[in-house]
Amino acid sequence: MVRHKLDSVNECARRGYNLRFTCDGCGHVVEANSSELMIELNARRVSLTLSTIEEKARCSECGHRGAAVVPCDINF
Ligand SMILES: [Zn+2]
């Protein structure tokens, strides 16, 4: 697989990748639709860079703030 330089949500959305969040606290994994995430972040005026999202992401399982965010293929 060719690794593109994907460092922002809109870039992932444009190339058709989802985003996979892995909680730093408990390892809980969530996949998010990058297009929907982009719209939500734009509405909240949050930066779309992955590094910013990694700091702001909050785990739905343990409430830990901070996650690893990587682009992933969309599996249907
Ligand atoms: Zn967690």
N, CA, C, O and the ligand as a Tripos MOL2 file, in Angstrom:
@<TRIPOS>MOLECULE
protein
  305   303    77     0     0
PROTEIN
NO_CHARGES

@<TRIPOS>ATOM
      1 N           0.8470   -1.1990    0.0000 N.3       1 MET1
      2 CA          0.0000    0.0000    0.0000 C.3       1 MET1
      3 C           0.8790    1.2450    0.0000 C.2       1 MET1
      4 O           1.8160    1.3660    0.7900 O.2       1 MET1
      5 N           0.5660    2.1350   -0.8740 N.am      2 VAL2
      6 CA          1.2990    3.3950   -0.9410 C.3       2 VAL2
      7 C           0.8560    4.2920    0.2030 C.2       2 VAL2
      8 O          -0.3330    4.5410    0.4010 O.2       2 VAL2
      9 N           1.8080    4.7550    0.9240 N.am      3 ARG3
     10 CA          1.5050    5.6100    2.0740 C.3       3 ARG3
     11 C           1.5250    7.0670    1.6120 C.2       3 ARG3
     12 O           2.5870    7.6320    1.3460 O.2       3 ARG3
     13 N           0.3570    7.6540    1.5210 N.am      4 HIS4
     14 CA          0.2850    9.0670    1.1680 C.3       4 HIS4
     15 C           0.6190    9.9070    2.3970 C.2       4 HIS4
     16 O           0.5650    9.4280    3.5300 O.2       4 HIS4
     17 N           0.9550   11.1280    2.1580 N.am      5 LYS5
     18 CA          1.1380   12.0220    3.2940 C.3       5 LYS5
     19 C          -0.2280   12.5710    3.6980 C.2       5 LYS5
     20 O          -0.7480   13.5180    3.1080 O.2       5 LYS5
     21 N          -0.7710   11.9520    4.7010 N.am      6 LEU6
     22 CA         -2.0970   12.3510    5.1660 C.3       6 LEU6
     23 C          -1.9610   12.9270    6.5640 C.2       6 LEU6
     24 O          -1.8050   12.1830    7.5310 O.2       6 LEU6
     25 N          -2.0190   14.2350    6.6750 N.am      7 ASP7
     26 CA         -1.8460   14.8250    7.9990 C.3       7 ASP7
     27 C          -3.0180   15.7040    8.4120 C.2       7 ASP7
     28 O          -2.9480   16.4220    9.4100 O.2       7 ASP7
     29 N          -4.1060   15.6400    7.6300 N.am      8 SER8
     30 CA         -5.2770   16.4080    8.0220 C.3       8 SER8
     31 C          -6.5490   15.6500    7.6330 C.2       8 SER8
     32 O          -6.5430   14.7990    6.7440 O.2       8 SER8
     33 N          -7.6370   15.9880    8.3280 N.am      9 VAL9
     34 CA         -8.8960   15.2740    8.1150 C.3       9 VAL9
     35 C          -9.4200   15.4970    6.6970 C.2       9 VAL9
     36 O          -9.9110   14.5670    6.0570 O.2       9 VAL9
     37 N          -9.3150   16.7220    6.2160 N.am     10 ASN10
     38 CA         -9.8560   16.9830    4.8750 C.3      10 ASN10
     39 C          -9.0740   16.2500    3.7950 C.2      10 ASN10
     40 O          -9.6270   15.8710    2.7630 O.2      10 ASN10
     41 N          -7.7670   16.0510    4.0430 N.am     11 GLU11
     42 CA         -6.9690   15.2950    3.0770 C.3      11 GLU11
     43 C          -7.4130   13.8290    3.0530 C.2      11 GLU11
     44 O          -7.5020   13.2130    1.9910 O.2      11 GLU11
     45 N          -7.6850   13.2900    4.2250 N.am     12 CYS12
     46 CA         -8.1730   11.9060    4.3080 C.3      12 CYS12
     47 C          -9.5360   11.7760    3.6270 C.2      12 CYS12
     48 O          -9.7900   10.8210    2.8940 O.2      12 CYS12
     49 N         -10.4050   12.7550    3.8850 N.am     13 ALA13
     50 CA        -11.7430   12.7190    3.2900 C.3      13 ALA13
     51 C         -11.6420   12.7760    1.7650 C.2      13 ALA13
     52 O         -12.3710   12.0840    1.0550 O.2      13 ALA13
     53 N         -10.7340   13.6060    1.2800 N.am     14 ARG14
     54 CA        -10.5850   13.7850   -0.1540 C.3      14 ARG14
     55 C         -10.0690   12.5070   -0.8290 C.2      14 ARG14
     56 O         -10.4450   12.1880   -1.9570 O.2      14 ARG14
     57 N          -9.2110   11.7970   -0.1220 N.am     15 ARG15
     58 CA         -8.6360   10.5760   -0.6900 C.3      15 ARG15
     59 C          -9.4450    9.3340   -0.3560 C.2      15 ARG15
     60 O          -9.1150    8.2340   -0.8000 O.2      15 ARG15
     61 N         -10.4960    9.5080    0.4210 N.am     16 GLY16
     62 CA        -11.3780    8.3900    0.7000 C.3      16 GLY16
     63 C         -10.9200    7.4630    1.8040 C.2      16 GLY16
     64 O         -11.1500    6.2550    1.7490 O.2      16 GLY16
     65 N         -10.2670    8.0330    2.8140 N.am     17 TYR17
     66 CA         -9.8730    7.2310    3.9710 C.3      17 TYR17
     67 C         -10.7600    7.5540    5.1660 C.2      17 TYR17
     68 O         -11.2140    8.6850    5.3330 O.2      17 TYR17
     69 N         -10.9970    6.5450    5.9880 N.am     18 ASN18
     70 CA        -11.5540    6.7750    7.3070 C.3      18 ASN18
     71 C         -10.4310    7.1150    8.2660 C.2      18 ASN18
     72 O          -9.2550    7.0640    7.9060 O.2      18 ASN18
     73 N         -10.7990    7.4600    9.4850 N.am     19 LEU19
     74 CA         -9.7980    7.6930   10.5140 C.3      19 LEU19
     75 C          -9.9960    6.7110   11.6470 C.2      19 LEU19
     76 O         -11.1210    6.4850   12.0950 O.2      19 LEU19
     77 N          -8.9040    6.1260   12.1110 N.am     20 ARG20
     78 CA         -8.9700    5.1820   13.2230 C.3      20 ARG20
     79 C          -8.3430    5.8130   14.4530 C.2      20 ARG20
     80 O          -7.1750    6.2010   14.4460 O.2      20 ARG20
     81 N          -9.1420    5.9100   15.5110 N.am     21 PHE21
     82 CA         -8.6840    6.4710   16.7740 C.3      21 PHE21
     83 C          -8.3590    5.3210   17.7180 C.2      21 PHE21
     84 O          -9.1780    4.4220   17.9100 O.2      21 PHE21
     85 N          -7.1720    5.3470   18.3050 N.am     22 THR22
     86 CA         -6.8190    4.3570   19.3280 C.3      22 THR22
     87 C          -6.5110    5.1040   20.6140 C.2      22 THR22
     88 O          -5.5830    5.9100   20.6710 O.2      22 THR22
     89 N          -7.2970    4.8290   21.6430 N.am     23 CYS23
     90 CA         -7.1580    5.5180   22.9290 C.3      23 CYS23
     91 C          -5.7970    5.2380   23.5570 C.2      23 CYS23
     92 O          -5.3550    4.0900   23.6100 O.2      23 CYS23
     93 N          -5.1310    6.3010   24.0360 N.am     24 ASP24
     94 CA         -3.8530    6.1260   24.7320 C.3      24 ASP24
     95 C          -4.0510    5.5050   26.1090 C.2      24 ASP24
     96 O          -3.1290    4.9170   26.6740 O.2      24 ASP24
     97 N          -5.2600    5.6420   26.6420 N.am     25 GLY25
     98 CA         -5.5040    5.1660   27.9930 C.3      25 GLY25
     99 C          -5.8420    3.6910   28.0550 C.2      25 GLY25
    100 O          -5.2250    2.9430   28.8130 O.2      25 GLY25
    101 N          -6.8320    3.2580   27.2520 N.am     26 CYS26
    102 CA         -7.3170    1.8800   27.3950 C.3      26 CYS26
    103 C          -7.1940    1.0730   26.1040 C.2      26 CYS26
    104 O          -7.4800   -0.1240   26.0980 O.2      26 CYS26
    105 N          -6.7740    1.7110   25.0150 N.am     27 GLY27
    106 CA         -6.5950    0.9820   23.7700 C.3      27 GLY27
    107 C          -7.8710    0.7960   22.9690 C.2      27 GLY27
    108 O          -7.8760    0.0830   21.9660 O.2      27 GLY27
    109 N          -8.9560    1.4310   23.4040 N.am     28 HIS28
    110 CA        -10.2300    1.3480   22.6890 C.3      28 HIS28
    111 C         -10.0640    1.9320   21.2810 C.2      28 HIS28
    112 O          -9.4710    2.9970   21.1110 O.2      28 HIS28
    113 N         -10.5870    1.2310   20.2820 N.am     29 VAL29
    114 CA        -10.4330    1.6480   18.8920 C.3      29 VAL29
    115 C         -11.7830    2.0520   18.3190 C.2      29 VAL29
    116 O         -12.7750    1.3350   18.4540 O.2      29 VAL29
    117 N         -11.8000    3.2230   17.6710 N.am     30 VAL30
    118 CA        -13.0100    3.7050   17.0160 C.3      30 VAL30
    119 C         -12.6460    4.1490   15.6100 C.2      30 VAL30
    120 O         -11.6250    4.8040   15.4060 O.2      30 VAL30
    121 N         -13.4680    3.7980   14.6560 N.am     31 GLU31
    122 CA        -13.2620    4.3220   13.3130 C.3      31 GLU31
    123 C         -14.3000    5.3970   13.0340 C.2      31 GLU31
    124 O         -15.4810    5.2410   13.3460 O.2      31 GLU31
    125 N         -13.8360    6.4900   12.4410 N.am     32 ALA32
    126 CA        -14.7250    7.6120   12.1690 C.3      32 ALA32
    127 C         -14.7130    7.9120   10.6780 C.2      32 ALA32
    128 O         -13.6850    7.7980   10.0110 O.2      32 ALA32
    129 N         -15.8740    8.2960   10.1730 N.am     33 ASN33
    130 CA        -15.9670    8.7370    8.7800 C.3      33 ASN33
    131 C         -15.3310   10.1120    8.6610 C.2      33 ASN33
    132 O         -15.7680   11.0600    9.3120 O.2      33 ASN33
    133 N         -14.3070   10.2220    7.8360 N.am     34 SER34
    134 CA        -13.5450   11.4720    7.7830 C.3      34 SER34
    135 C         -14.3690   12.6290    7.2210 C.2      34 SER34
    136 O         -14.1610   13.7790    7.6090 O.2      34 SER34
    137 N         -15.2970   12.3410    6.3170 N.am     35 SER35
    138 CA        -16.1310   13.4150    5.7580 C.3      35 SER35
    139 C         -17.0410   14.0090    6.8320 C.2      35 SER35
    140 O         -17.1760   15.2260    6.9510 O.2      35 SER35
    141 N         -17.6640   13.1170    7.6140 N.am     36 GLU36
    142 CA        -18.5470   13.5990    8.6790 C.3      36 GLU36
    143 C         -17.7570   14.3270    9.7510 C.2      36 GLU36
    144 O         -18.2060   15.3390   10.2890 O.2      36 GLU36
    145 N         -16.5760   13.8040   10.0570 N.am     37 LEU37
    146 CA        -15.7280   14.4270   11.0660 C.3      37 LEU37
    147 C         -15.2810   15.8220   10.6120 C.2      37 LEU37
    148 O         -15.2250   16.7650   11.4010 O.2      37 LEU37
    149 N         -14.9690   15.9220    9.3320 N.am     38 MET38
    150 CA        -14.5380   17.2040    8.7750 C.3      38 MET38
    151 C         -15.6360   18.2480    8.9280 C.2      38 MET38
    152 O         -15.3690   19.3860    9.3140 O.2      38 MET38
    153 N         -16.8750   17.8560    8.6240 N.am     39 ILE39
    154 CA        -18.0010   18.7840    8.7250 C.3      39 ILE39
    155 C         -18.2090   19.2130   10.1750 C.2      39 ILE39
    156 O         -18.4450   20.3860   10.4640 O.2      39 ILE39
    157 N         -18.1140   18.2300   11.0880 N.am     40 GLU40
    158 CA        -18.3150   18.5280   12.4980 C.3      40 GLU40
    159 C         -17.2370   19.4660   13.0280 C.2      40 GLU40
    160 O         -17.5310   20.4120   13.7580 O.2      40 GLU40
    161 N         -15.9860   19.1980   12.6540 N.am     41 LEU41
    162 CA        -14.8780   20.0230   13.1420 C.3      41 LEU41
    163 C         -14.9430   21.4280   12.5520 C.2      41 LEU41
    164 O         -14.6370   22.4090   13.2290 O.2      41 LEU41
    165 N         -15.3430   21.5160   11.2850 N.am     42 ASN42
    166 CA        -15.4970   22.8310   10.6660 C.3      42 ASN42
    167 C         -16.5480   23.6510   11.4020 C.2      42 ASN42
    168 O         -16.3740   24.8490   11.6250 O.2      42 ASN42
    169 N         -17.6470   22.9860   11.7760 N.am     43 ALA43
    170 CA        -18.7340   23.6730   12.4720 C.3      43 ALA43
    171 C         -18.2650   24.1930   13.8240 C.2      43 ALA43
    172 O         -18.7180   25.2360   14.2960 O.2      43 ALA43
    173 N         -17.3330   23.4350   14.4510 N.am     44 ARG44
    174 CA        -16.8340   23.8380   15.7670 C.3      44 ARG44
    175 C         -15.5600   24.6710   15.6540 C.2      44 ARG44
    176 O         -14.9620   25.0380   16.6650 O.2      44 ARG44
    177 N         -15.1450   24.9700   14.4170 N.am     45 ARG45
    178 CA        -13.9490   25.7730   14.1630 C.3      45 ARG45
    179 C         -12.7160   25.1710   14.8190 C.2      45 ARG45
    180 O         -11.8780   25.8860   15.3670 O.2      45 ARG45
    181 N         -12.6140   23.8500   14.7570 N.am     46 VAL46
    182 CA        -11.4600   23.1420   15.2870 C.3      46 VAL46
    183 C         -10.5120   22.8510   14.1360 C.2      46 VAL46
    184 O         -10.9470   22.5550   13.0230 O.2      46 VAL46
    185 N          -9.2230   22.9350   14.4050 N.am     47 SER47
    186 CA         -8.2200   22.6300   13.4020 C.3      47 SER47
    187 C          -8.3840   21.2170   12.8710 C.2      47 SER47
    188 O          -8.7460   20.3080   13.6180 O.2      47 SER47
    189 N          -8.1210   21.0270   11.5870 N.am     48 LEU48
    190 CA         -8.3230   19.7310   10.9600 C.3      48 LEU48
    191 C          -7.0480   18.8930   10.8890 C.2      48 LEU48
    192 O          -7.0540   17.8110   10.3010 O.2      48 LEU48
    193 N          -5.9670   19.3720   11.4720 N.am     49 THR49
    194 CA         -4.7450   18.5710   11.4160 C.3      49 THR49
    195 C          -4.8560   17.3880   12.3690 C.2      49 THR49
    196 O          -5.4410   17.5010   13.4460 O.2      49 THR49
    197 N          -4.2950   16.2650   11.9690 N.am     50 LEU50
    198 CA         -4.4130   15.0470   12.7790 C.3      50 LEU50
    199 C          -3.7710   15.2240   14.1430 C.2      50 LEU50
    200 O          -4.2640   14.6830   15.1330 O.2      50 LEU50
    201 N          -2.6680   15.9780   14.2110 N.am     51 SER51
    202 CA         -1.9930   16.1450   15.4970 C.3      51 SER51
    203 C          -2.8830   16.8920   16.4950 C.2      51 SER51
    204 O          -2.8500   16.6160   17.6940 O.2      51 SER51
    205 N          -3.6810   17.8470   15.9860 N.am     52 THR52
    206 CA         -4.5970   18.5740   16.8730 C.3      52 THR52
    207 C          -5.6960   17.6530   17.3780 C.2      52 THR52
    208 O          -6.0620   17.6790   18.5530 O.2      52 THR52
    209 N          -6.2170   16.8330   16.4600 N.am     53 ILE53
    210 CA         -7.2890   15.9190   16.8380 C.3      53 ILE53
    211 C          -6.7920   14.8850   17.8450 C.2      53 ILE53
    212 O          -7.5230   14.4860   18.7510 O.2      53 ILE53
    213 N          -5.5480   14.4600   17.6750 N.am     54 GLU54
    214 CA         -4.9880   13.4860   18.6160 C.3      54 GLU54
    215 C          -5.0000   14.0260   20.0390 C.2      54 GLU54
    216 O          -5.2360   13.2800   20.9900 O.2      54 GLU54
    217 N          -4.7460   15.3240   20.1850 N.am     55 GLU55
    218 CA         -4.7350   15.9190   21.5150 C.3      55 GLU55
    219 C          -6.1420   16.0850   22.0720 C.2      55 GLU55
    220 O          -6.3600   15.9620   23.2770 O.2      55 GLU55
    221 N          -7.1040   16.3660   21.1780 N.am     56 LYS56
    222 CA         -8.4550   16.7010   21.6340 C.3      56 LYS56
    223 C          -9.3800   15.4980   21.7640 C.2      56 LYS56
    224 O         -10.3850   15.5510   22.4720 O.2      56 LYS56
    225 N          -9.0330   14.4160   21.0760 N.am     57 ALA57
    226 CA         -9.9280   13.2660   21.0740 C.3      57 ALA57
    227 C         -10.1410   12.7230   22.4890 C.2      57 ALA57
    228 O          -9.1920   12.5820   23.2610 O.2      57 ALA57
    229 N         -11.3880   12.4240   22.8130 N.am     58 ARG58
    230 CA        -11.6840   11.8670   24.1330 C.3      58 ARG58
    231 C         -12.3490   10.5170   23.9600 C.2      58 ARG58
    232 O         -13.2690   10.3450   23.1600 O.2      58 ARG58
    233 N         -11.8560    9.5670   24.7330 N.am     59 CYS59
    234 CA        -12.3260    8.1900   24.6220 C.3      59 CYS59
    235 C         -13.7320    8.0600   25.1870 C.2      59 CYS59
    236 O         -14.0310    8.5910   26.2570 O.2      59 CYS59
    237 N         -14.5990    7.3450   24.4580 N.am     60 SER60
    238 CA        -15.9570    7.1260   24.9380 C.3      60 SER60
    239 C         -16.0150    6.0340   25.9910 C.2      60 SER60
    240 O         -17.0130    5.9070   26.7000 O.2      60 SER60
    241 N         -14.9500    5.2410   26.1000 N.am     61 GLU61
    242 CA        -14.9340    4.1440   27.0590 C.3      61 GLU61
    243 C         -14.4180    4.5940   28.4210 C.2      61 GLU61
    244 O         -15.0690    4.3760   29.4430 O.2      61 GLU61
    245 N         -13.2490    5.2210   28.4290 N.am     62 CYS62
    246 CA        -12.6110    5.5280   29.7120 C.3      62 CYS62
    247 C         -12.5100    7.0260   29.9800 C.2      62 CYS62
    248 O         -12.1390    7.4320   31.0810 O.2      62 CYS62
    249 N         -12.8390    7.8610   28.9770 N.am     63 GLY63
    250 CA        -12.8070    9.3000   29.1900 C.3      63 GLY63
    251 C         -11.4260    9.9110   29.0850 C.2      63 GLY63
    252 O         -11.2570   11.1090   29.3090 O.2      63 GLY63
    253 N         -10.4280    9.0910   28.7420 N.am     64 HIS64
    254 CA         -9.0680    9.5920   28.5930 C.3      64 HIS64
    255 C          -8.9910   10.5440   27.4010 C.2      64 HIS64
    256 O          -9.5710   10.2850   26.3470 O.2      64 HIS64
    257 N          -8.2650   11.6500   27.5820 N.am     65 ARG65
    258 CA         -8.0770   12.5750   26.4790 C.3      65 ARG65
    259 C          -6.7190   12.3230   25.8400 C.2      65 ARG65
    260 O          -5.6880   12.3760   26.5110 O.2      65 ARG65
    261 N          -6.7240   12.0480   24.5400 N.am     66 GLY66
    262 CA         -5.4820   11.7570   23.8430 C.3      66 GLY66
    263 C          -5.5830   10.4060   23.1710 C.2      66 GLY66
    264 O          -5.8530    9.3990   23.8260 O.2      66 GLY66
    265 N          -5.3680   10.3770   21.8660 N.am     67 ALA67
    266 CA         -5.4780    9.1380   21.1120 C.3      67 ALA67
    267 C          -4.5470    9.1860   19.9270 C.2      67 ALA67
    268 O          -4.1700   10.2610   19.4610 O.2      67 ALA67
    269 N          -4.1740    8.0130   19.4390 N.am     68 ALA68
    270 CA         -3.4300    7.9310   18.1880 C.3      68 ALA68
    271 C          -4.4320    7.9280   17.0450 C.2      68 ALA68
    272 O          -5.3880    7.1520   17.0530 O.2      68 ALA68
    273 N          -4.2130    8.7970   16.0590 N.am     69 VAL69
    274 CA         -5.1330    8.8830   14.9210 C.3      69 VAL69
    275 C          -4.3780    8.5180   13.6580 C.2      69 VAL69
    276 O          -3.3750    9.1490   13.3240 O.2      69 VAL69
    277 N          -4.8540    7.5070   12.9570 N.am     70 VAL70
    278 CA         -4.2240    7.1180   11.6940 C.3      70 VAL70
    279 C          -5.3010    6.9390   10.6300 C.2      70 VAL70
    280 O          -6.4150    6.5130   10.9340 O.2      70 VAL70
    281 N          -4.9640    7.2680    9.3720 N.am     71 PRO71
    282 CA         -5.9040    7.0130    8.2770 C.3      71 PRO71
    283 C          -6.0340    5.5130    8.0590 C.2      71 PRO71
    284 O          -5.0660    4.7720    8.2290 O.2      71 PRO71
    285 N          -7.2170    5.0690    7.6880 N.am     72 CYS72
    286 CA         -7.4000    3.6500    7.3970 C.3      72 CYS72
    287 C          -8.3550    3.5010    6.2060 C.2      72 CYS72
    288 O          -9.1430    4.3970    5.9050 O.2      72 CYS72
    289 N          -8.2630    2.3700    5.5520 N.am     73 ASP73
    290 CA         -9.1630    2.0970    4.4440 C.3      73 ASP73
    291 C         -10.5870    1.9390    4.9550 C.2      73 ASP73
    292 O         -10.8160    1.5020    6.0830 O.2      73 ASP73
    293 N         -11.5280    2.3010    4.1110 N.am     74 ILE74
    294 CA        -12.9390    2.1430    4.4660 C.3      74 ILE74
    295 C         -13.3510    0.7130    4.1380 C.2      74 ILE74
    296 O         -13.2290    0.2720    2.9950 O.2      74 ILE74
    297 N         -13.8380   -0.0060    5.1420 N.am     75 ASN75
    298 CA        -14.2460   -1.3940    4.9400 C.3      75 ASN75
    299 C         -15.7620   -1.4950    4.9160 C.2      75 ASN75
    300 O         -16.4410   -1.1620    5.8880 O.2      75 ASN75
    301 N         -16.2650   -1.9500    3.8130 N.am     76 PHE76
    302 CA        -17.7090   -2.1540    3.7250 C.3      76 PHE76
    303 C         -18.0240   -3.6380    3.6070 C.2      76 PHE76
    304 O         -19.1930   -4.0160    3.5210 O.2      76 PHE76
    305 ZN        -10.0010    4.7910   26.5740 Zn       77 ZN77
@<TRIPOS>BOND
     1     1     2 1
     2     2     3 1
     3     3     4 2
     4     3     5 am
     5     5     6 1
     6     6     7 1
     7     7     8 2
     8     7     9 am
     9     9    10 1
    10    10    11 1
    11    11    12 2
    12    11    13 am
    13    13    14 1
    14    14    15 1
    15    15    16 2
    16    15    17 am
    17    17    18 1
    18    18    19 1
    19    19    20 2
    20    19    21 am
    21    21    22 1
    22    22    23 1
    23    23    24 2
    24    23    25 am
    25    25    26 1
    26    26    27 1
    27    27    28 2
    28    27    29 am
    29    29    30 1
    30    30    31 1
    31    31    32 2
    32    31    33 am
    33    33    34 1
    34    34    35 1
    35    35    36 2
    36    35    37 am
    37    37    38 1
    38    38    39 1
    39    39    40 2
    40    39    41 am
    41    41    42 1
    42    42    43 1
    43    43    44 2
    44    43    45 am
    45    45    46 1
    46    46    47 1
    47    47    48 2
    48    47    49 am
    49    49    50 1
    50    50    51 1
    51    51    52 2
    52    51    53 am
    53    53    54 1
    54    54    55 1
    55    55    56 2
    56    55    57 am
    57    57    58 1
    58    58    59 1
    59    59    60 2
    60    59    61 am
    61    61    62 1
    62    62    63 1
    63    63    64 2
    64    63    65 am
    65    65    66 1
    66    66    67 1
    67    67    68 2
    68    67    69 am
    69    69    70 1
    70    70    71 1
    71    71    72 2
    72    71    73 am
    73    73    74 1
    74    74    75 1
    75    75    76 2
    76    75    77 am
    77    77    78 1
    78    78    79 1
    79    79    80 2
    80    79    81 am
    81    81    82 1
    82    82    83 1
    83    83    84 2
    84    83    85 am
    85    85    86 1
    86    86    87 1
    87    87    88 2
    88    87    89 am
    89    89    90 1
    90    90    91 1
    91    91    92 2
    92    91    93 am
    93    93    94 1
    94    94    95 1
    95    95    96 2
    96    95    97 am
    97    97    98 1
    98    98    99 1
    99    99   100 2
   100    99   101 am
   101   101   102 1
   102   102   103 1
   103   103   104 2
   104   103   105 am
   105   105   106 1
   106   106   107 1
   107   107   108 2
   108   107   109 am
   109   109   110 1
   110   110   111 1
   111   111   112 2
   112   111   113 am
   113   113   114 1
   114   114   115 1
   115   115   116 2
   116   115   117 am
   117   117   118 1
   118   118   119 1
   119   119   120 2
   120   119   121 am
   121   121   122 1
   122   122   123 1
   123   123   124 2
   124   123   125 am
   125   125   126 1
   126   126   127 1
   127   127   128 2
   128   127   129 am
   129   129   130 1
   130   130   131 1
   131   131   132 2
   132   131   133 am
   133   133   134 1
   134   134   135 1
   135   135   136 2
   136   135   137 am
   137   137   138 1
   138   138   139 1
   139   139   140 2
   140   139   141 am
   141   141   142 1
   142   142   143 1
   143   143   144 2
   144   143   145 am
   145   145   146 1
   146   146   147 1
   147   147   148 2
   148   147   149 am
   149   149   150 1
   150   150   151 1
   151   151   152 2
   152   151   153 am
   153   153   154 1
   154   154   155 1
   155   155   156 2
   156   155   157 am
   157   157   158 1
   158   158   159 1
   159   159   160 2
   160   159   161 am
   161   161   162 1
   162   162   163 1
   163   163   164 2
   164   163   165 am
   165   165   166 1
   166   166   167 1
   167   167   168 2
   168   167   169 am
   169   169   170 1
   170   170   171 1
   171   171   172 2
   172   171   173 am
   173   173   174 1
   174   174   175 1
   175   175   176 2
   176   175   177 am
   177   177   178 1
   178   178   179 1
   179   179   180 2
   180   179   181 am
   181   181   182 1
   182   182   183 1
   183   183   184 2
   184   183   185 am
   185   185   186 1
   186   186   187 1
   187   187   188 2
   188   187   189 am
   189   189   190 1
   190   190   191 1
   191   191   192 2
   192   191   193 am
   193   193   194 1
   194   194   195 1
   195   195   196 2
   196   195   197 am
   197   197   198 1
   198   198   199 1
   199   199   200 2
   200   199   201 am
   201   201   202 1
   202   202   203 1
   203   203   204 2
   204   203   205 am
   205   205   206 1
   206   206   207 1
   207   207   208 2
   208   207   209 am
   209   209   210 1
   210   210   211 1
   211   211   212 2
   212   211   213 am
   213   213   214 1
   214   214   215 1
   215   215   216 2
   216   215   217 am
   217   217   218 1
   218   218   219 1
   219   219   220 2
   220   219   221 am
   221   221   222 1
   222   222   223 1
   223   223   224 2
   224   223   225 am
   225   225   226 1
   226   226   227 1
   227   227   228 2
   228   227   229 am
   229   229   230 1
   230   230   231 1
   231   231   232 2
   232   231   233 am
   233   233   234 1
   234   234   235 1
   235   235   236 2
   236   235   237 am
   237   237   238 1
   238   238   239 1
   239   239   240 2
   240   239   241 am
   241   241   242 1
   242   242   243 1
   243   243   244 2
   244   243   245 am
   245   245   246 1
   246   246   247 1
   247   247   248 2
   248   247   249 am
   249   249   250 1
   250   250   251 1
   251   251   252 2
   252   251   253 am
   253   253   254 1
   254   254   255 1
   255   255   256 2
   256   255   257 am
   257   257   258 1
   258   258   259 1
   259   259   260 2
   260   259   261 am
   261   261   262 1
   262   262   263 1
   263   263   264 2
   264   263   265 am
   265   265   266 1
   266   266   267 1
   267   267   268 2
   268   267   269 am
   269   269   270 1
   270   270   271 1
   271   271   272 2
   272   271   273 am
   273   273   274 1
   274   274   275 1
   275   275   276 2
   276   275   277 am
   277   277   278 1
   278   278   279 1
   279   279   280 2
   280   279   281 am
   281   281   282 1
   282   282   283 1
   283   283   284 2
   284   283   285 am
   285   285   286 1
   286   286   287 1
   287   287   288 2
   288   287   289 am
   289   289   290 1
   290   290   291 1
   291   291   292 2
   292   291   293 am
   293   293   294 1
   294   294   295 1
   295   295   296 2
   296   295   297 am
   297   297   298 1
   298   298   299 1
   299   299   300 2
   300   299   301 am
   301   301   302 1
   302   302   303 1
   303   303   304 2
@<TRIPOS>SUBSTRUCTURE
     1 MET1         2 RESIDUE 1 A MET
     2 VAL2         6 RESIDUE 1 A VAL
     3 ARG3        10 RESIDUE 1 A ARG
     4 HIS4        14 RESIDUE 1 A HIS
     5 LYS5        18 RESIDUE 1 A LYS
     6 LEU6        22 RESIDUE 1 A LEU
     7 ASP7        26 RESIDUE 1 A ASP
     8 SER8        30 RESIDUE 1 A SER
     9 VAL9        34 RESIDUE 1 A VAL
    10 ASN10       38 RESIDUE 1 A ASN
    11 GLU11       42 RESIDUE 1 A GLU
    12 CYS12       46 RESIDUE 1 A CYS
    13 ALA13       50 RESIDUE 1 A ALA
    14 ARG14       54 RESIDUE 1 A ARG
    15 ARG15       58 RESIDUE 1 A ARG
    16 GLY16       62 RESIDUE 1 A GLY
    17 TYR17       66 RESIDUE 1 A TYR
    18 ASN18       70 RESIDUE 1 A ASN
    19 LEU19       74 RESIDUE 1 A LEU
    20 ARG20       78 RESIDUE 1 A ARG
    21 PHE21       82 RESIDUE 1 A PHE
    22 THR22       86 RESIDUE 1 A THR
    23 CYS23       90 RESIDUE 1 A CYS
    24 ASP24       94 RESIDUE 1 A ASP
    25 GLY25       98 RESIDUE 1 A GLY
    26 CYS26      102 RESIDUE 1 A CYS
    27 GLY27      106 RESIDUE 1 A GLY
    28 HIS28      110 RESIDUE 1 A HIS
    29 VAL29      114 RESIDUE 1 A VAL
    30 VAL30      118 RESIDUE 1 A VAL
    31 GLU31      122 RESIDUE 1 A GLU
    32 ALA32      126 RESIDUE 1 A ALA
    33 ASN33      130 RESIDUE 1 A ASN
    34 SER34      134 RESIDUE 1 A SER
    35 SER35      138 RESIDUE 1 A SER
    36 GLU36      142 RESIDUE 1 A GLU
    37 LEU37      146 RESIDUE 1 A LEU
    38 MET38      150 RESIDUE 1 A MET
    39 ILE39      154 RESIDUE 1 A ILE
    40 GLU40      158 RESIDUE 1 A GLU
    41 LEU41      162 RESIDUE 1 A LEU
    42 ASN42      166 RESIDUE 1 A ASN
    43 ALA43      170 RESIDUE 1 A ALA
    44 ARG44      174 RESIDUE 1 A ARG
    45 ARG45      178 RESIDUE 1 A ARG
    46 VAL46      182 RESIDUE 1 A VAL
    47 SER47      186 RESIDUE 1 A SER
    48 LEU48      190 RESIDUE 1 A LEU
    49 THR49      194 RESIDUE 1 A THR
    50 LEU50      198 RESIDUE 1 A LEU
    51 SER51      202 RESIDUE 1 A SER
    52 THR52      206 RESIDUE 1 A THR
    53 ILE53      210 RESIDUE 1 A ILE
    54 GLU54      214 RESIDUE 1 A GLU
    55 GLU55      218 RESIDUE 1 A GLU
    56 LYS56      222 RESIDUE 1 A LYS
    57 ALA57      226 RESIDUE 1 A ALA
    58 ARG58      230 RESIDUE 1 A ARG
    59 CYS59      234 RESIDUE 1 A CYS
    60 SER60      238 RESIDUE 1 A SER
    61 GLU61      242 RESIDUE 1 A GLU
    62 CYS62      246 RESIDUE 1 A CYS
    63 GLY63      250 RESIDUE 1 A GLY
    64 HIS64      254 RESIDUE 1 A HIS
    65 ARG65      258 RESIDUE 1 A ARG
    66 GLY66      262 RESIDUE 1 A GLY
    67 ALA67      266 RESIDUE 1 A ALA
    68 ALA68      270 RESIDUE 1 A ALA
    69 VAL69      274 RESIDUE 1 A VAL
    70 VAL70      278 RESIDUE 1 A VAL
    71 PRO71      282 RESIDUE 1 A PRO
    72 CYS72      286 RESIDUE 1 A CYS
    73 ASP73      290 RESIDUE 1 A ASP
    74 ILE74      294 RESIDUE 1 A ILE
    75 ASN75      298 RESIDUE 1 A ASN
    76 PHE76      302 RESIDUE 1 A PHE
    77 ZN77       305 GROUP 0 **** ****
